[in-house]
């Protein structure tokens, strides 16, 4: 039925007056009158359409109108929308655009409120409604960035990211790069998505593929998250998604977590990964997952090697760095050897001849001490072996302070037997040769064909044994006893720093 633009002007003027009235009865009368006219194919003059729309919208916003009444106002708006779209109102393009925009804003607001109310259930909408929800959410995140702080909105979009429908997941993934420019969006969504992933792990191959896509896309926008004040916490939130047992998902979770590393969180991430690796080894978890964890641990150390040897960053300690990095590289690539290495080092310390090797061995003992019992046992061993050296250093400091003499521990370059390198700089430093002797001869470390390391079975021991059992009693002919008699102040400083690290670890593991 064709609609007419020539009804009595008085009819619509009366409708306008009643719509704009504060009297609810008048409002309802206007609604009924407008429904009859528009249902009969009659529409107001184009100049009155905007005013009619405004009147309808204002009544929809009134809290005292019942839901049934609001449905009536909503139906009239939809009828006007249809008439405008069908070009039945003879409106000029400007007026037509303004009218459609006003109705569209209302419809989007209404849809947005529905999404907010049902945020956790939005992934159960029909595919069409979910795709519409993605568009609406994107529009509101861009136009009103503050809604990123609305938990309902975050939960709704994160749920859509985990939709069972591939088309919806692809729509979300496609929107992430532009939405990542909204302050806080990338961080908040990554955290929310991983939390939901724990509660609703993917089951089908299609869902797993969708999760892999989304985790990869989150990694791509990870650089936009670094300015968030709680960015340091994000990697740990992401690692929670390792609760999913699918290998491909776990691999992407680890990749994402490693991309979120900072100097402030690398220690927590390493501790989590090592604990996960220990559990994997004792719970008969497939070797593939253990390899993933070992690789992630290695990447953490490679990304922030300085985070674990901060106390030798000063120039006077630089002579120790080569030995630290030598043994660290072996430990990073073979984290499962740490329990054996801890006991082997404690047994072999008596053979140490030089301060660089001694410092690196003591540091390795501290890193390999992963339980509270091990940390305490290692502290006892180190104090027993190095107590006299530390006491001597402290007495020398007191003497210097009493004499009011400023003193800096700067040792000559050849103090540790170091000469300038030749032009090629390719000769092996003497303490690295000693480090190889300590590890491969005295401890029994061997390198396998695939590049990994193992320790001979005779060097292995039960993880339940008390670390204090391995405190050696030094003889005056032992290399370490001779070294300690030298009173090396730099070695004493490093040992003291390592003892502090062990004490902090033991406190954290209580």
Buried (B, 14 or more C-beta within 10 A) or exposed (E): EEBEBEBEEEBBEBBBEBBBBEEBEBBBBBBEBBBEBBEEEBBBBBEBBBBBBBBBBEBBEEEEBEEEBBEBBBBBBEBBBEBBEEEBBEBEEEBBEEBBEBBEEBBBBBBBEBBBEBBEEBBEBEEEBBBBBBEBBBEBBBEEBEBBEBEBBBBBBBBBBBBBBBEBBBBBBEBBEEBBEBBBBBBBBBBBBBBBBEEBBBEEEEBBBBBBBBBEBBBBBBEBBEEBEEBBBBBBBBBBBBBBEBEBBBBBBBBBBBBBBBEEBBBBBBBBBBEBBBEBBEEEBEEEBBEBBBBBBBBBBEBBBEBBBEBBEEEBBEBBBBBBBBBBBBBBBBBBBBBBBBBBBBBBBBBBBBBBBBBBBBBBBBBBBBBBBBBBBBBBBBBBBBEEBBEBBEEBBEEEEEEEEEEEBEEEEEEBEBEEEEEEEEEEBBBBEBBBBBBEEBBBBEEEEEEBBBBEEEBBBEEEEEBBEBBBEBEEEBBBBEBBEEEBBBBBBBBBBBBEBBEEBBEEBE
